[in-house]
Amino acid sequence: MKTMTTISVSVTVLLLLWRCHARETLMVLQLLVMLELRVLNRPLLLRGSIDPLPLRNVVDEPTSVRSTSAGRPSMSLRAAAAPPVPQNKPLPLRTAVSLPPIDPPKNLHREQRNFNLKDNGVQREASVLRDELDMQQEENENILNKLRLEEERCEEAEARVRELEKQVAALGEGVSLEAKLLSRKEAALRQREAALKDAKQNKDEVDKEIASLRSELENTKDDTAAVLQQLRAADSEVKALRSMTQRMILTQKEMEEVVLKRCWLARYWGLAAKYGICVDVAVSKYEYWSSLAPLPFEVVISAGQKAKEECWEKGDDDNEKRSKLLVDINDLTGEGNIESMLSVEMGLKELAASKVEDAIVLALAQQRRANSLRVSISDIKSPGDPKFMEAFELSPEESEDVLFKEAWLTYFWRRAKAHGIEEHIAKERLEFWISRSGHSPSSHDAVDVEQGLMELRKLGIEHRLWEASRRI
């Protein structure tokens, strides 16, 4: 009875530990066997020797379960295993049966050792399977990560394609006139291509025709590009020619300056011929310049008067652009190209090199001295302050020369003020020469005009006016 009770307890413990791992089950079995041997102190009678097959089955079944993934128990093992006995229900005790005494198995320790070896092999196999399962899971995770990355790249590529399509659509909106004409030709060619496709008479002929149409389209594009390039080149040439023409042709103000300088040359070469200065060239020069400016004194006086009137009016800059000098100047403009300005400048340099102007002033002073026996021109040009000299009347020729130079100075200081040249003194000089034009000139006026001409040349007003008009 005691033996049966012990066996029943052992069976109950086995049933409770059925779902444990193989190693723990084996240890429990060994402990139970040793416990029974000690309790009974006699050989264990369980229908003969211990059959290792049930133990192997007990070990193999939990071991196979451990090949599943970590942390997830096998449900099939629990389903296949015998249902556990409820703890609150007492196990039925079997009737004790007397068993004939049998000898204890001699190979018990050997079987236990073999059983331990098998258990170790099963554990190693389970460990290997578990490692392989972990490796497979890692490979699956790596493959899933790669798949995820490829999906992200695919989405990025699709987004890039959509962005490029939007950019291409935006670029297609700005179609020029040439592109429209080209699109019309393309539409006509497509219609012709569609007609050929509808005919379907001969596939080879249709393919050849389509190829020829595409070649024609490419040739048309090339021709259009070449025409556009030629058009741009021609446009640039036209602009260059227009700029060159504008630089060759003088403006209205530049032609006015040319006319006034012609008048200056005609007047002083005429006076030189009259007073016998540079006789060998004076007559020919006077004839040439007087043919271009027959009324030099009147034209210069008119220019000075016009500058005086413009100074009194408002909108000086507008008058500078839109006003014309007088009908006399318009009649004397001649060819309005840069050659006229160059010839005038060369004439002025020749006049200055010959010192004709100084000789004329001296001749006029000598003529006046011979008539009135007064102070000579050397006294007028003395280094002393002319304000402390006694003023005396000038001869008609000298008065005319002073008025001529005053009008000249008024005109050029008016233009200098309009172009912003020497702004700090231009307005003052203009007002000064305008105030002098209202009375009869005296010897002081003669000295002032000579100093004014020297100042005009020293500051380079005429040259700076030319550069300013060229920039406009």
C-alpha positions as CSV (number, residue, x, y, z in Angstrom):
1,M,0.0,0.0,0.0
2,K,2.8,2.3,0.8
3,T,4.5,1.5,-2.5
4,M,1.4,2.2,-4.5
5,T,0.9,5.5,-2.7
6,T,4.5,6.5,-3.5
7,I,4.0,5.5,-7.2
8,S,0.7,7.4,-7.3
9,V,2.4,10.5,-5.9
10,S,5.2,10.1,-8.4
11,V,2.7,9.8,-11.2
12,T,0.9,12.9,-10.0
13,V,4.2,14.8,-9.9
14,L,5.0,13.6,-13.4
15,L,1.6,14.8,-14.7
16,L,2.2,18.2,-13.1
17,L,5.7,18.5,-14.6
18,W,4.6,17.1,-18.0
19,R,4.9,20.5,-19.7
20,C,8.3,21.3,-18.3
21,H,11.4,21.1,-20.3
22,A,13.1,17.8,-21.1
23,R,16.0,18.4,-18.8
24,E,13.9,19.2,-15.7
25,T,11.7,16.2,-16.4
26,L,14.6,13.9,-16.6
27,M,16.0,15.1,-13.3
28,V,12.6,14.7,-11.6
29,L,12.4,11.1,-12.9
30,Q,15.9,10.3,-11.6
31,L,15.0,11.8,-8.2
32,L,11.8,9.8,-8.0
33,V,13.6,6.6,-8.8
34,M,16.2,7.2,-6.2
35,L,13.4,8.1,-3.7
36,E,11.6,4.9,-4.3
37,L,14.7,2.8,-4.0
38,R,15.5,4.4,-0.7
39,V,12.0,4.2,0.7
40,L,11.4,0.6,-0.2
41,N,15.0,-0.5,0.3
42,R,14.3,-3.1,-2.2
43,P,14.2,-3.5,-6.0
44,L,11.6,-1.5,-7.8
45,L,8.8,-3.7,-9.2
46,L,7.2,-2.0,-12.2
47,R,6.5,-5.0,-14.4
48,G,10.1,-5.8,-15.0
49,S,13.0,-3.5,-15.9
50,I,12.5,0.2,-16.6
51,D,11.5,0.7,-20.2
52,P,13.4,3.7,-21.6
53,L,11.0,4.3,-24.4
54,P,8.4,6.2,-22.4
55,L,11.1,8.3,-20.9
56,R,12.5,9.0,-24.3
57,N,9.1,10.0,-25.5
58,V,8.7,12.2,-22.6
59,V,12.0,13.8,-23.3
60,D,11.6,14.0,-27.1
61,E,8.2,15.7,-27.0
62,P,9.2,18.7,-24.8
63,T,12.5,19.0,-26.7
64,S,10.8,19.3,-30.0
65,V,8.7,22.1,-28.5
66,R,11.7,24.2,-27.7
67,S,12.5,24.7,-31.4
68,T,9.8,27.3,-31.6
69,S,10.6,31.0,-31.3
70,A,11.7,32.5,-28.0
71,G,8.9,33.6,-25.7
72,R,6.1,31.8,-27.5
73,P,5.0,28.4,-26.0
74,S,3.8,25.7,-28.3
75,M,0.1,25.2,-28.3
76,S,0.3,21.9,-30.2
77,L,2.3,20.2,-27.4
78,R,-0.3,21.2,-24.9
79,A,-3.0,19.9,-27.1
80,A,-1.2,16.6,-27.7
81,A,-0.2,16.1,-24.1
82,A,-2.4,14.5,-21.6
83,P,-4.7,16.9,-19.9
84,P,-3.5,17.9,-16.4
85,V,-5.3,16.7,-13.4
86,P,-7.1,19.4,-11.6
87,Q,-5.4,20.2,-8.2
88,N,-8.7,20.4,-6.3
89,K,-9.7,16.9,-7.4
90,P,-8.0,14.1,-5.4
91,L,-6.4,11.4,-7.5
92,P,-8.0,7.9,-7.1
93,L,-5.8,5.5,-5.3
94,R,-5.3,2.2,-6.9
95,T,-5.5,-1.0,-5.0
96,A,-2.1,-2.3,-3.9
97,V,-1.0,-5.4,-5.8
98,S,1.7,-7.5,-4.5
99,L,4.4,-7.9,-7.0
100,P,6.9,-10.7,-7.0
101,P,10.3,-9.5,-6.0
102,I,12.6,-9.0,-8.9
103,D,16.2,-8.2,-8.9
104,P,17.2,-4.6,-9.4
105,P,18.4,-4.0,-13.0
106,K,22.1,-4.1,-13.2
107,N,22.3,-1.7,-16.1
108,L,20.3,1.1,-14.3
109,H,23.3,3.3,-14.0
110,R,24.3,2.6,-17.6
111,E,20.9,3.5,-18.8
112,Q,20.9,6.6,-16.8
113,R,24.2,7.6,-18.3
114,N,22.9,6.8,-21.8
115,F,19.8,8.8,-21.0
116,N,21.9,11.8,-19.9
117,L,24.0,11.6,-23.1
118,K,20.8,11.5,-25.1
119,D,19.5,14.4,-23.2
120,N,22.7,16.3,-23.8
121,G,22.5,15.5,-27.6
122,V,18.8,16.6,-27.6
123,Q,19.7,19.8,-25.9
124,R,22.5,20.5,-28.4
125,E,20.2,19.7,-31.3
126,A,17.6,22.0,-29.7
127,S,20.2,24.7,-29.2
128,V,21.3,24.3,-32.8
129,L,17.7,24.5,-34.1
130,R,17.1,27.5,-31.9
131,D,20.2,29.2,-33.3
132,E,19.1,28.4,-36.8
133,L,15.6,29.8,-36.0
134,D,17.2,33.0,-34.6
135,M,19.3,33.3,-37.7
136,Q,16.3,32.8,-40.0
137,Q,14.4,35.4,-38.0
138,E,17.3,37.8,-38.3
139,E,17.5,37.2,-42.1
140,N,13.8,37.7,-42.3
141,E,14.1,41.0,-40.4
142,N,17.0,42.1,-42.7
143,I,14.9,41.2,-45.8
144,L,12.0,43.1,-44.4
145,N,14.2,46.1,-43.7
146,K,15.6,46.0,-47.2
147,L,12.2,45.7,-48.6
148,R,11.1,48.7,-46.6
149,L,14.1,50.7,-47.8
150,E,13.3,49.7,-51.4
151,E,9.7,50.8,-51.0
152,E,10.9,54.2,-49.6
153,R,13.3,54.6,-52.5
154,C,10.5,53.7,-54.9
155,E,8.3,56.3,-53.4
156,E,11.0,58.9,-53.5
157,A,11.6,58.1,-57.2
158,E,7.9,58.4,-57.9
159,A,7.8,61.8,-56.1
160,R,10.9,62.9,-58.1
161,V,9.2,61.8,-61.3
162,R,6.1,63.7,-60.4
163,E,8.2,66.8,-59.6
164,L,10.0,66.5,-62.9
165,E,6.7,66.2,-64.7
166,K,5.5,69.4,-63.0
167,Q,8.7,71.2,-64.0
168,V,8.4,70.0,-67.6
169,A,4.7,71.1,-67.6
170,A,5.8,74.5,-66.2
171,L,8.5,74.9,-68.8
172,G,6.1,74.0,-71.6
173,E,3.9,77.0,-70.7
174,G,6.4,79.6,-71.9
175,V,6.1,78.8,-75.6
176,S,7.4,81.5,-78.0
177,L,6.1,82.4,-81.5
178,E,8.7,80.1,-83.2
179,A,7.7,77.2,-80.9
180,K,4.0,77.8,-81.8
181,L,4.9,77.7,-85.5
182,L,6.9,74.5,-84.9
183,S,4.0,73.0,-83.0
184,R,1.7,73.7,-86.0
185,K,4.1,71.9,-88.3
186,E,4.3,69.1,-85.8
187,A,0.5,68.9,-85.7
188,A,0.4,68.7,-89.5
189,L,3.0,66.0,-89.6
190,R,1.1,64.1,-86.9
191,Q,-2.1,64.3,-89.0
192,R,-0.2,63.0,-92.0
193,E,1.3,60.2,-89.8
194,A,-2.2,59.4,-88.5
195,A,-3.6,59.2,-92.0
196,L,-0.8,56.8,-93.0
197,K,-1.5,54.7,-89.9
198,D,-5.2,54.6,-90.8
199,A,-4.4,53.4,-94.3
200,K,-2.4,50.4,-93.1
201,Q,-1.7,49.3,-96.6
202,N,1.9,48.3,-96.0
203,K,3.5,48.3,-92.6
204,D,7.0,48.7,-94.0
205,E,6.0,51.6,-96.1
206,V,4.2,53.2,-93.2
207,D,7.3,52.8,-91.0
208,K,9.5,54.3,-93.7
209,E,7.1,57.2,-94.0
210,I,7.0,57.8,-90.3
211,A,10.8,57.7,-90.2
212,S,10.9,60.2,-93.0
213,L,8.4,62.5,-91.2
214,R,10.4,62.4,-88.0
215,S,13.5,63.2,-90.0
216,E,11.7,66.0,-91.6
217,L,10.6,67.2,-88.2
218,E,14.1,67.2,-86.9
219,N,15.3,69.0,-90.0
220,T,12.6,71.6,-89.4
221,K,13.7,72.0,-85.8
222,D,17.3,72.5,-86.9
223,D,16.2,74.9,-89.6
224,T,14.2,76.9,-87.1
225,A,17.1,77.0,-84.7
226,A,19.4,78.2,-87.4
227,V,16.9,80.9,-88.5
228,L,16.6,82.0,-84.9
229,Q,20.3,82.2,-84.5
230,Q,20.6,84.2,-87.8
231,L,17.8,86.5,-86.6
232,R,19.6,87.1,-83.3
233,A,22.9,87.8,-85.2
234,A,21.1,90.2,-87.6
235,D,19.5,91.9,-84.6
236,S,22.8,92.4,-82.9
237,E,24.3,93.7,-86.1
238,V,21.5,96.1,-86.5
239,K,21.9,97.4,-83.0
240,A,25.7,97.7,-83.5
241,L,25.1,99.6,-86.8
242,R,22.4,101.8,-85.1
243,S,24.8,102.6,-82.2
244,M,27.6,103.3,-84.7
245,T,25.2,105.5,-86.8
246,Q,24.2,107.4,-83.6
247,R,27.8,108.0,-82.8
248,M,28.5,109.2,-86.4
249,I,25.5,111.5,-86.5
250,L,25.5,114.6,-84.4
251,T,22.7,115.7,-82.1
252,Q,20.9,119.0,-82.4
253,K,23.0,120.6,-79.7
254,E,26.2,119.2,-81.2
255,M,25.3,120.7,-84.6
256,E,24.5,124.0,-82.9
257,E,28.0,123.9,-81.4
258,V,29.5,123.1,-84.9
259,V,27.6,126.0,-86.4
260,L,28.8,128.4,-83.7
261,K,32.4,127.3,-84.1
262,R,32.1,127.7,-87.9
263,C,30.9,131.2,-87.2
264,W,33.9,131.8,-84.9
265,L,36.3,130.6,-87.7
266,A,34.6,132.6,-90.4
267,R,34.6,135.8,-88.3
268,Y,38.3,135.7,-87.2
269,W,39.6,134.5,-90.6
270,G,37.7,137.4,-92.1
271,L,39.2,139.9,-89.7
272,A,42.6,138.3,-90.4
273,A,42.2,138.9,-94.1
274,K,40.9,142.4,-93.4
275,Y,43.9,143.4,-91.3
276,G,46.5,141.5,-93.3
277,I,47.2,138.8,-90.7
278,C,48.4,135.4,-92.2
279,V,47.7,136.8,-95.7
280,D,48.8,133.6,-97.4
281,V,46.0,131.5,-95.9
282,A,43.6,134.0,-94.4
283,V,41.7,134.7,-97.6
284,S,41.2,131.0,-98.6
285,K,40.2,130.1,-95.0
286,Y,37.7,132.9,-94.8
287,E,36.2,131.9,-98.1
288,Y,35.8,128.3,-97.0
289,W,34.3,129.0,-93.5
290,S,32.2,131.9,-94.7
291,S,30.6,129.6,-97.2
292,L,29.5,127.4,-94.3
293,A,28.6,130.4,-92.0
294,P,27.8,133.5,-94.0
295,L,26.5,135.5,-91.0
296,P,28.8,134.6,-88.1
297,F,28.1,137.7,-85.9
298,E,24.3,137.5,-86.2
299,V,24.2,133.7,-85.5
300,V,26.4,133.9,-82.4
301,I,24.5,136.9,-81.0
302,S,21.2,135.0,-81.6
303,A,22.6,132.0,-79.8
304,G,23.6,134.2,-76.8
305,Q,20.1,135.8,-76.7
306,K,18.5,132.4,-76.9
307,A,20.5,131.1,-74.0
308,K,19.6,134.2,-72.0
309,E,15.9,133.7,-72.7
310,E,16.1,130.0,-71.8
311,C,17.7,130.9,-68.5
312,W,14.8,133.0,-67.5
313,E,12.3,130.3,-68.4
314,K,11.4,127.2,-66.3
315,G,12.4,123.7,-67.3
316,D,15.9,124.4,-68.5
317,D,16.7,120.8,-69.1
318,D,13.6,120.3,-71.3
319,N,14.5,123.4,-73.3
320,E,18.0,122.0,-73.7
321,K,16.6,119.0,-75.4
322,R,13.7,120.4,-77.5
323,S,14.7,123.9,-78.4
324,K,16.3,124.9,-81.7
325,L,18.5,127.8,-82.0
326,L,17.1,129.9,-84.8
327,V,16.1,129.6,-88.4
328,D,19.6,130.9,-89.4
329,I,21.3,128.0,-87.5
330,N,19.0,125.4,-89.1
331,D,19.8,126.7,-92.5
332,L,23.5,126.4,-91.8
333,T,23.7,122.9,-90.3
334,G,24.8,121.1,-93.4
335,E,25.7,117.5,-93.0
336,G,25.1,116.5,-89.4
337,N,27.9,113.9,-89.1
338,I,31.0,113.7,-86.9
339,E,33.2,114.8,-89.8
340,S,31.8,118.3,-89.4
341,M,32.8,118.4,-85.8
342,L,36.3,117.1,-86.5
343,S,36.9,119.6,-89.3
344,V,35.7,122.4,-87.0
345,E,38.0,121.3,-84.2
346,M,40.9,121.1,-86.6
347,G,40.1,124.6,-87.8
348,L,40.1,125.9,-84.2
349,K,43.4,124.3,-83.5
350,E,44.9,125.8,-86.6
351,L,43.5,129.2,-85.7
352,A,45.0,129.0,-82.2
353,A,48.3,127.8,-83.5
354,S,48.5,130.8,-85.8
355,K,47.7,133.1,-82.9
356,V,45.2,134.9,-85.2
357,E,42.9,135.9,-82.4
358,D,45.6,137.7,-80.4
359,A,46.8,139.4,-83.5
360,I,43.3,140.6,-84.3
361,V,42.9,142.0,-80.8
362,L,46.2,143.8,-81.1
363,A,45.3,145.1,-84.6
364,L,42.0,146.5,-83.3
365,A,43.7,148.1,-80.4
366,Q,46.3,149.7,-82.6
367,Q,43.6,151.0,-84.9
368,R,41.8,152.5,-82.0
369,R,45.0,154.0,-80.6
370,A,45.8,155.6,-84.0
371,N,42.3,157.1,-84.0
372,S,42.0,158.2,-80.4
373,L,45.6,158.2,-79.0
374,R,44.5,156.4,-75.9
375,V,45.7,153.4,-73.9
376,S,47.0,150.5,-76.1
377,I,46.0,146.9,-75.9
378,S,49.1,146.2,-73.8
379,D,47.7,148.5,-71.1
380,I,44.4,146.6,-71.3
381,K,46.2,143.3,-70.7
382,S,48.5,144.6,-68.0
383,P,49.0,142.4,-64.9
384,G,47.4,145.1,-62.7
385,D,43.8,144.8,-61.6
386,P,41.6,146.2,-64.4
387,K,39.1,147.5,-61.9
388,F,41.5,150.2,-60.9
389,M,42.2,151.3,-64.5
390,E,40.2,154.1,-66.1
391,A,37.5,152.8,-68.4
392,F,37.5,154.1,-71.9
393,E,35.2,153.7,-74.9
394,L,36.0,151.0,-77.5
395,S,35.9,151.3,-81.2
396,P,33.0,149.9,-83.0
397,E,35.0,146.9,-84.2
398,E,36.2,146.3,-80.6
399,S,32.7,146.6,-79.2
400,E,31.4,144.2,-81.8
401,D,34.2,141.7,-80.9
402,V,33.3,142.1,-77.2
403,L,29.6,141.5,-77.8
404,F,30.5,138.5,-80.0
405,K,32.6,136.9,-77.2
406,E,30.0,137.7,-74.5
407,A,27.3,135.9,-76.5
408,W,29.8,133.0,-77.0
409,L,30.4,132.7,-73.3
410,T,26.7,133.0,-72.4
411,Y,25.9,130.1,-74.8
412,F,28.6,127.7,-73.5
413,W,27.9,128.5,-69.8
414,R,24.2,127.9,-70.4
415,R,25.0,124.4,-71.8
416,A,27.5,123.7,-69.0
417,K,24.8,124.5,-66.4
418,A,22.3,122.2,-68.2
419,H,24.7,119.3,-68.2
420,G,25.8,119.8,-64.6
421,I,29.4,120.7,-65.5
422,E,31.1,122.9,-62.9
423,E,27.8,123.3,-61.1
424,H,29.3,125.5,-58.3
425,I,30.3,128.2,-60.8
426,A,28.2,127.6,-63.9
427,K,25.1,129.4,-62.7
428,E,27.2,132.3,-61.4
429,R,29.1,132.7,-64.7
430,L,25.9,132.5,-66.7
431,E,24.2,135.2,-64.7
432,F,27.3,137.4,-64.9
433,W,27.5,137.3,-68.7
434,I,23.7,137.8,-69.1
435,S,24.0,140.9,-67.0
436,R,26.8,142.3,-69.2
437,S,24.8,141.9,-72.4
438,G,22.4,144.8,-71.6
439,H,24.8,147.7,-71.9
440,S,27.5,149.1,-74.2
441,P,30.8,147.4,-73.7
442,S,33.8,149.3,-72.3
443,S,37.5,148.5,-71.8
444,H,36.7,146.6,-68.6
445,D,34.3,144.4,-70.6
446,A,37.0,143.7,-73.1
447,V,39.3,142.5,-70.3
448,D,36.5,140.4,-68.7
449,V,35.7,138.6,-72.0
450,E,39.4,137.8,-72.5
451,Q,39.6,136.4,-69.0
452,G,36.3,134.5,-69.5
453,L,37.6,132.9,-72.7
454,M,40.8,131.9,-70.8
455,E,38.8,130.4,-68.0
456,L,36.5,128.5,-70.5
457,R,39.6,126.9,-72.1
458,K,41.3,126.2,-68.8
459,L,38.3,124.3,-67.5
460,G,37.9,122.5,-70.8
461,I,34.2,123.3,-70.9
462,E,33.8,122.7,-74.6
463,H,35.5,119.3,-74.5
464,R,33.5,118.2,-71.5
465,L,30.3,119.3,-73.2
466,W,31.2,117.1,-76.1
467,E,31.8,114.1,-73.9
468,A,28.5,114.7,-72.1
469,S,26.6,114.8,-75.3
470,R,28.3,111.6,-76.5
471,R,27.1,109.7,-73.4
472,I,23.5,110.6,-73.9
